[in-house]
Amino acid sequence: MGWLRVVKASLVAVFLGHFVSGCYISTERQSYPQDAQIERDRMVRQWTDDQVRLTLREDGTFEAVALPLDFADCPEGGVVKKSGEGTWISIEGGEATELSVRFSDGCEGALWGGNDGGDKVLWSYYPDRDQVLILQ
């Protein structure tokens, strides 16, 4: 069981390093963006990545197509791709804006504001898959 403690300690160190330094942290597949604030009026638009689409509307509703997040309060549990509609809120404060989405079936997920090559993006990290979702 000693190896499990080492793995957990390594994961904690990686996450703490990100939140303290605000720099990119590499995973096996790619890096995730530096923290950024995104004003609410600039979040209202369509965010995309290959097969994923997230449309944030000014009235606080959204439409998602194949949005893969680590959802909470969701019957499926864990990382799943969801399509559908719901509501969103942005929380500004700290170093990055947090975007909270809640589907009409109650599944909730989060993304964060970031800078990627000078562009504002929304991103999320999947600890069980060592992957990063970046929506531009």
Kinemage of the C-alpha trace (Angstrom):
@kinemage 1
@onewidth
@group {chain A} dominant
@subgroup {mainchain}
@vectorlist {calphas} color= white
{ca met a 1} P 0.000 0.000 0.000
{ca gly a 2} L 3.017 2.290 0.160
{ca trp a 3} L 2.838 2.913 -3.592
{ca leu a 4} L -0.725 4.197 -3.184
{ca arg a 5} L 0.474 6.845 -0.719
{ca val a 6} L 3.200 7.874 -3.160
{ca val a 7} L 0.676 8.202 -5.997
{ca lys a 8} L -1.707 10.243 -3.835
{ca ala a 9} L 1.141 12.482 -2.632
{ca ser a 10} L 2.263 13.021 -6.234
{ca leu a 11} L -1.244 14.014 -7.339
{ca val a 12} L -1.581 16.442 -4.444
{ca ala a 13} L 1.791 17.986 -5.305
{ca val a 14} L 0.767 18.438 -8.950
{ca phe a 15} L -2.506 20.144 -8.059
{ca leu a 16} L -0.919 22.336 -5.398
{ca gly a 17} L 1.830 23.330 -7.832
{ca his a 18} L -0.780 24.480 -10.328
{ca phe a 19} L -2.819 26.515 -7.890
{ca val a 20} L 0.217 28.124 -6.289
{ca ser a 21} L 2.185 28.907 -9.441
{ca gly a 22} L -0.623 29.479 -11.977
{ca cys a 23} L 1.594 27.921 -14.659
{ca tyr a 24} L 0.871 25.167 -17.100
{ca ile a 25} L 1.035 21.661 -15.722
{ca ser a 26} L 1.737 18.869 -18.153
{ca thr a 27} L -0.248 15.675 -18.247
{ca glu a 28} L 0.697 12.750 -20.451
{ca arg a 29} L -1.374 14.159 -23.309
{ca gln a 30} L -1.280 17.950 -23.056
{ca ser a 31} L -1.020 20.928 -20.723
{ca tyr a 32} L -3.764 22.950 -19.191
{ca pro a 33} L -4.060 26.721 -19.314
{ca gln a 34} L -2.896 29.360 -16.925
{ca asp a 35} L -5.669 30.776 -14.699
{ca ala a 36} L -7.667 33.722 -16.068
{ca gln a 37} L -10.694 35.809 -15.254
{ca ile a 38} L -13.336 35.925 -18.001
{ca glu a 39} L -16.024 38.566 -17.654
{ca arg a 40} L -19.580 37.250 -17.806
{ca asp a 41} L -20.470 39.185 -20.970
{ca arg a 42} L -17.484 37.600 -22.757
{ca met a 43} L -18.574 34.112 -21.684
{ca val a 44} L -21.880 34.487 -23.518
{ca arg a 45} L -21.103 32.785 -26.813
{ca gln a 46} L -20.427 29.369 -28.335
{ca trp a 47} L -17.358 27.493 -27.026
{ca thr a 48} L -16.074 24.548 -29.073
{ca asp a 49} L -13.442 21.844 -29.365
{ca asp a 50} L -13.517 19.205 -32.127
{ca gln a 51} L -16.773 17.374 -31.293
{ca val a 52} L -17.817 19.402 -28.220
{ca arg a 53} L -20.055 22.473 -28.268
{ca leu a 54} L -21.181 24.589 -25.317
{ca thr a 55} L -23.422 27.576 -26.047
{ca leu a 56} L -23.800 29.981 -23.108
{ca arg a 57} L -26.764 32.355 -23.396
{ca glu a 58} L -27.155 35.756 -21.745
{ca asp a 59} L -30.266 34.622 -19.831
{ca gly a 60} L -28.187 32.073 -17.874
{ca thr a 61} L -29.185 29.025 -19.907
{ca phe a 62} L -26.943 26.814 -22.018
{ca glu a 63} L -27.038 24.111 -24.651
{ca ala a 64} L -24.328 21.450 -24.733
{ca val a 65} L -23.386 18.825 -27.287
{ca ala a 66} L -21.139 15.948 -26.118
{ca leu a 67} L -19.761 17.927 -23.140
{ca pro a 68} L -17.438 15.572 -21.218
{ca leu a 69} L -17.129 16.587 -17.566
{ca asp a 70} L -16.706 14.882 -14.215
{ca phe a 71} L -20.333 15.399 -13.181
{ca ala a 72} L -21.683 15.497 -9.635
{ca asp a 73} L -25.256 14.630 -8.607
{ca cys a 74} L -25.578 12.634 -11.803
{ca pro a 75} L -27.041 9.125 -12.140
{ca glu a 76} L -24.247 8.130 -14.553
{ca gly a 77} L -21.499 9.372 -12.200
{ca gly a 78} L -17.918 10.237 -13.135
{ca val a 79} L -16.786 11.543 -16.512
{ca val a 80} L -19.537 11.251 -19.118
{ca lys a 81} L -20.397 13.082 -22.331
{ca lys a 82} L -23.674 14.934 -21.923
{ca ser a 83} L -25.859 16.752 -24.391
{ca gly a 84} L -28.835 18.856 -23.445
{ca glu a 85} L -29.857 22.110 -21.832
{ca gly a 86} L -29.661 23.677 -18.413
{ca thr a 87} L -28.503 26.718 -16.493
{ca trp a 88} L -25.073 28.217 -15.857
{ca ile a 89} L -23.449 30.694 -13.505
{ca ser a 90} L -19.977 32.181 -13.455
{ca ile a 91} L -18.151 32.809 -10.226
{ca glu a 92} L -15.440 35.450 -10.343
{ca gly a 93} L -12.855 35.667 -7.639
{ca gly a 94} L -9.458 34.277 -6.977
{ca glu a 95} L -7.239 33.777 -9.981
{ca ala a 96} L -9.704 32.074 -12.333
{ca thr a 97} L -13.364 32.381 -13.208
{ca glu a 98} L -15.306 29.217 -12.432
{ca leu a 99} L -18.190 28.233 -14.693
{ca ser a 100} L -20.799 25.969 -13.127
{ca val a 101} L -23.247 24.175 -15.435
{ca arg a 102} L -26.346 22.325 -14.260
{ca phe a 103} L -28.251 20.160 -16.722
{ca ser a 104} L -32.036 19.907 -16.466
{ca asp a 105} L -31.647 16.361 -15.040
{ca gly a 106} L -29.595 17.713 -12.104
{ca cys a 107} L -26.095 16.734 -13.293
{ca glu a 108} L -23.606 19.480 -12.390
{ca gly a 109} L -20.091 20.145 -13.672
{ca ala a 110} L -17.458 22.871 -13.660
{ca leu a 111} L -14.994 24.496 -16.022
{ca trp a 112} L -12.444 27.234 -15.355
{ca gly a 113} L -11.253 30.307 -17.206
{ca gly a 114} L -7.773 30.166 -18.656
{ca asn a 115} L -5.277 31.696 -21.068
{ca asp a 116} L -4.032 29.454 -23.857
{ca gly a 117} L -1.647 31.014 -26.357
{ca gly a 118} L -3.098 34.467 -25.668
{ca asp a 119} L -6.702 33.284 -26.101
{ca lys a 120} L -9.287 33.071 -23.308
{ca val a 121} L -10.521 29.484 -22.970
{ca leu a 122} L -12.670 27.312 -20.731
{ca trp a 123} L -11.004 24.132 -19.502
{ca ser a 124} L -11.540 21.098 -17.320
{ca tyr a 125} L -9.232 18.286 -16.174
{ca tyr a 126} L -10.135 14.604 -15.794
{ca pro a 127} L -7.984 13.068 -13.052
{ca asp a 128} L -9.019 9.524 -13.939
{ca arg a 129} L -8.100 9.973 -17.615
{ca asp a 130} L -5.126 12.343 -17.472
{ca gln a 131} L -6.741 14.499 -20.153
{ca val a 132} L -7.637 18.155 -20.497
{ca leu a 133} L -10.698 19.608 -22.240
{ca ile a 134} L -10.072 23.063 -23.703
{ca leu a 135} L -12.972 24.959 -25.251
{ca gln a 136} L -12.193 28.009 -27.380
